[in-house]
Amino acid sequence: MQSYHWPGNVRELENVIERAVIVSTGKKLVLGEWLSKTEAPSEKSEIPTLEQLERKHILEVLEMTDWRVSGEKGEAKILGLKRTTLEAWMEKLGIRRGW
């Protein structure tokens, strides 16, 4: 049960236990074949850092705006940021046109 990733969360767990109680005989709870054999996501899986996500998002919006940072149709307006704040983030994340 620990290796299952529980996409249905608590309801799914409740249903599995309820079914197991109904079909089990004896002192041991038999889960049956209701749980798939897939394992839970590994803790070693690559989870992007917040900085990586910020960088990716800023680059995606820059592409959408044809690298326009300010103005009515600029990225800063779209993201709800001041132009100077966006430029500071771009500097911090090493984002430059032609990158």
LODRENZA-611990 format. One record per residue (C-alpha): residue in three letters; x negated, y, z negated; residue number from 1. Coordinates in Angstrom, 3 decimals. Each point is the difference from the previous one (the first is absolute). Layout:
ATOM | ALA | X | Y | Z | NUM .
...
//
This chain:
ATOM | MET | 0.000 | 0.000 | 0.000 | 1 .
ATOM | GLN | -2.898 | 2.366 | -0.684 | 2 .
ATOM | SER | -1.433 | -0.308 | 3.498 | 3 .
ATOM | TYR | 3.305 | 0.944 | 1.672 | 4 .
ATOM | HIS | 0.265 | 3.702 | 0.927 | 5 .
ATOM | TRP | 3.725 | 0.374 | -0.930 | 6 .
ATOM | PRO | 1.259 | 2.283 | 2.775 | 7 .
ATOM | GLY | 3.505 | -0.098 | -1.496 | 8 .
ATOM | ASN | -1.372 | 0.921 | -3.412 | 9 .
ATOM | VAL | 2.154 | -0.783 | -3.076 | 10 .
ATOM | ARG | 3.112 | -1.162 | 1.862 | 11 .
ATOM | GLU | -1.989 | -2.519 | 1.961 | 12 .
ATOM | LEU | -1.674 | -1.263 | -3.167 | 13 .
ATOM | GLU | 3.389 | -0.319 | -1.710 | 14 .
ATOM | ASN | 1.393 | -1.994 | 2.930 | 15 .
ATOM | VAL | -2.964 | -2.371 | 0.102 | 16 .
ATOM | ILE | 0.199 | -0.663 | -3.736 | 17 .
ATOM | GLU | 3.780 | -0.467 | 0.157 | 18 .
ATOM | ARG | -0.346 | -2.542 | 2.818 | 19 .
ATOM | ALA | -2.797 | -1.781 | -1.838 | 20 .
ATOM | VAL | 2.108 | -0.286 | -3.173 | 21 .
ATOM | ILE | 2.877 | -1.463 | 2.000 | 22 .
ATOM | VAL | -2.032 | -2.640 | 1.878 | 23 .
ATOM | SER | -2.559 | -0.881 | -2.652 | 24 .
ATOM | THR | 0.375 | -3.102 | -2.082 | 25 .
ATOM | GLY | -2.016 | -0.662 | -3.088 | 26 .
ATOM | LYS | -2.149 | 2.455 | -1.950 | 27 .
ATOM | LYS | -1.921 | 1.436 | 2.952 | 28 .
ATOM | LEU | 1.328 | 2.763 | 2.222 | 29 .
ATOM | VAL | -0.259 | -1.033 | 3.660 | 30 .
ATOM | LEU | -0.216 | 2.950 | 2.373 | 31 .
ATOM | GLY | 0.610 | -1.960 | 3.160 | 32 .
ATOM | GLU | -1.061 | 1.265 | 3.391 | 33 .
ATOM | TRP | 1.622 | 3.457 | -0.200 | 34 .
ATOM | LEU | -3.250 | 1.877 | -0.319 | 35 .
ATOM | SER | -2.108 | 0.319 | 3.108 | 36 .
ATOM | LYS | -3.531 | -1.258 | -0.157 | 37 .
ATOM | THR | -1.467 | 3.451 | 0.687 | 38 .
ATOM | GLU | -2.180 | 1.410 | -2.698 | 39 .
ATOM | ALA | 0.264 | 3.383 | -1.611 | 40 .
ATOM | PRO | -2.153 | 2.723 | 1.555 | 41 .
ATOM | SER | -3.549 | -0.304 | -1.209 | 42 .
ATOM | GLU | -1.309 | 2.612 | -2.381 | 43 .
ATOM | LYS | -3.035 | 0.169 | 2.268 | 44 .
ATOM | SER | 2.077 | 1.181 | 2.967 | 45 .
ATOM | GLU | -1.082 | 3.294 | 1.484 | 46 .
ATOM | ILE | 2.127 | 2.713 | -1.525 | 47 .
ATOM | PRO | -0.841 | 3.369 | 1.516 | 48 .
ATOM | THR | -1.089 | 2.722 | -2.364 | 49 .
ATOM | LEU | 2.087 | 3.127 | -0.378 | 50 .
ATOM | GLU | -2.727 | 1.916 | 1.821 | 51 .
ATOM | GLN | 0.166 | -2.425 | 2.932 | 52 .
ATOM | LEU | 3.789 | 0.355 | 0.154 | 53 .
ATOM | GLU | -0.210 | 3.806 | -0.161 | 54 .
ATOM | ARG | -2.594 | 0.055 | 2.769 | 55 .
ATOM | LYS | 2.051 | -2.296 | 2.222 | 56 .
ATOM | HIS | 3.182 | 2.006 | -0.558 | 57 .
ATOM | ILE | -1.670 | 3.338 | 0.699 | 58 .
ATOM | LEU | -1.567 | -1.370 | 3.187 | 59 .
ATOM | GLU | 3.345 | -1.416 | 1.188 | 60 .
ATOM | VAL | 1.765 | 3.325 | -0.507 | 61 .
ATOM | LEU | -2.894 | 1.877 | 1.642 | 62 .
ATOM | GLU | 0.431 | -2.196 | 3.059 | 63 .
ATOM | MET | 3.751 | 0.711 | -0.010 | 64 .
ATOM | THR | -0.619 | 3.756 | -0.154 | 65 .
ATOM | ASP | -2.828 | -0.104 | 2.549 | 66 .
ATOM | TRP | -2.373 | 1.072 | -2.789 | 67 .
ATOM | ARG | 1.958 | 3.155 | -0.837 | 68 .
ATOM | VAL | -0.632 | 0.677 | -3.688 | 69 .
ATOM | SER | 2.017 | 3.184 | -0.583 | 70 .
ATOM | GLY | 3.056 | 1.726 | 1.437 | 71 .
ATOM | GLU | 3.632 | -1.041 | 0.290 | 72 .
ATOM | LYS | -0.818 | -3.322 | 1.671 | 73 .
ATOM | GLY | -3.284 | -0.545 | -1.809 | 74 .
ATOM | GLU | -0.897 | -2.843 | -2.303 | 75 .
ATOM | ALA | -0.121 | 2.137 | -3.154 | 76 .
ATOM | LYS | 3.646 | 1.019 | 0.515 | 77 .
ATOM | ILE | 1.046 | -3.587 | 0.748 | 78 .
ATOM | LEU | -1.730 | -1.307 | -3.136 | 79 .
ATOM | GLY | 1.275 | 2.865 | -2.157 | 80 .
ATOM | LEU | -3.505 | 1.248 | -0.777 | 81 .
ATOM | LYS | -1.799 | 3.295 | 0.199 | 82 .
ATOM | ARG | -2.392 | 0.157 | 2.948 | 83 .
ATOM | THR | -2.947 | 0.490 | -2.365 | 84 .
ATOM | THR | 0.968 | -3.061 | -2.052 | 85 .
ATOM | LEU | 0.199 | -2.159 | 3.113 | 86 .
ATOM | GLU | -3.327 | 1.316 | 1.233 | 87 .
ATOM | ALA | -1.582 | -0.762 | -3.388 | 88 .
ATOM | TRP | 1.318 | -3.580 | 0.158 | 89 .
ATOM | MET | -1.274 | -0.385 | 3.549 | 90 .
ATOM | GLU | -3.413 | 1.231 | -1.124 | 91 .
ATOM | LYS | -0.010 | -2.377 | -2.979 | 92 .
ATOM | LEU | 1.022 | -2.951 | 2.163 | 93 .
ATOM | GLY | -2.477 | 0.855 | 2.774 | 94 .
ATOM | ILE | 2.697 | 0.584 | 2.610 | 95 .
ATOM | ARG | -1.196 | 2.015 | 2.992 | 96 .
ATOM | ARG | 1.383 | 0.266 | 3.486 | 97 .
ATOM | GLY | -1.689 | -2.444 | 2.336 | 98 .
ATOM | TRP | -0.603 | -2.452 | -2.861 | 99 .
//
